[in-house]
Amino acid sequence: MKIAVITLTRGGKELADKICRLQPDCFLDNRDIPVFTKMAELWQEVDALVCVMAAGIVVRGLVQLCRDKKHDPCVLVLDEKGSFVVSLLSGHLGGGNQLATDIADKLGGQAVITTASDVTGHTALDLWVEKNGLLVENRKLLTAMSAKLVNEGQLQIFSEYENQSLPDDFQLVFTPESADIVVSDRDFPDSRALLLRPCALMVGLGCNRGTGKGDFQAALDEFFHDEGLARNAICGFASIDLKNDEQGLLDFASDEGLPLRFYSKEQLNEVQGVSTSAAVVAATGAKGVAEPAAVLGAKTDLGPGQLILRKRKWKDVTAAVAIKRIRLSA
């Protein structure tokens, strides 16, 4: 973490210097500028803001800066003696609770943690989601389910993936209708559960020369809608290396914000159990593109990718989908 310490008084500076000596990647911002200006300038530059000053001053300075817990740095507040280290903002995803505990231990002070799940000993749902690489479909439901976990002590979870282990306060159920949490790459349009999407689906793509990015977009929209799959479970795209200069394909992947991988004809020809095409062999030297590229792109340390949707052809685009092996852990 990149940690900035700010303070207002001589006593605060002494403590700030001590924190910076004890804590890695930590620096004291002692610029002679207004404290609210300093907060604003540091906000996008650091992972943690440690404030040795009154909590009221910090709260007033944060009013115009807070965005959401996925993007805000964590904020800690300390008194000048270091007796109390308060995790004020972004305690879970931002790492504030852990940092407060670390600094309090080094100073011989008391970490002040107010996050309900930490206080009650329940699973921090947002941290569990992040650690397992899951995407939240509705963040308001994440908050609601976190509250339900604290209030009721347990959540029911339905998962279509391997469960190496689950938190003690999660109960595995076998139908999505009975679950509070659904971990799936499938669409559940009427579900009231918290839908969590794994980064699991690799899309293999083939195309004619000069295919525009809109053609890829339209094909994928239709493909995933027809098959009942969630677009936000896509982890990336793959194709043959002959297409590495295909501008429409490059632009499409860039717009999606997802990686695009290329494989040689030799690599594609090593994949077994895929459809073959004489026309593709003649044009590329590979027995197929979309299916074997998807399978190769979905390979992980846990094992090879599994083809779940064979190729579908449009006028200028061919697409297939393979799934990564995903393992959830407590």
FENJOHU-V708186 format. One line per field, one symbol per residue. phi: phi as a letter, one per 20 degrees, with the letter a starting at -180 (. if undefined). A space follows every 50 residues. Layout:
phi=???
This chain:
phi=.edddcbccfffffffffgffedflcbeedfecgffffgffegedcebcd deafffffgffegedfdafedfffcdccffemfcdeeeblfefenffffg ffffffemddfdddfgfffeneffgffffffemedefbffffffffffff fdnacecdcecfdfacgfeddfcdcffedeccdaeeecfdfdefeddfec dddeccaefnfeffffffffgfgfffemdefeefdrcbbeffdfdfffff ffffffmcfcdccffffffefemdfdbfffgfecndfacgfffffffefc feqffdfdcffcddgccccbccdfedcecf
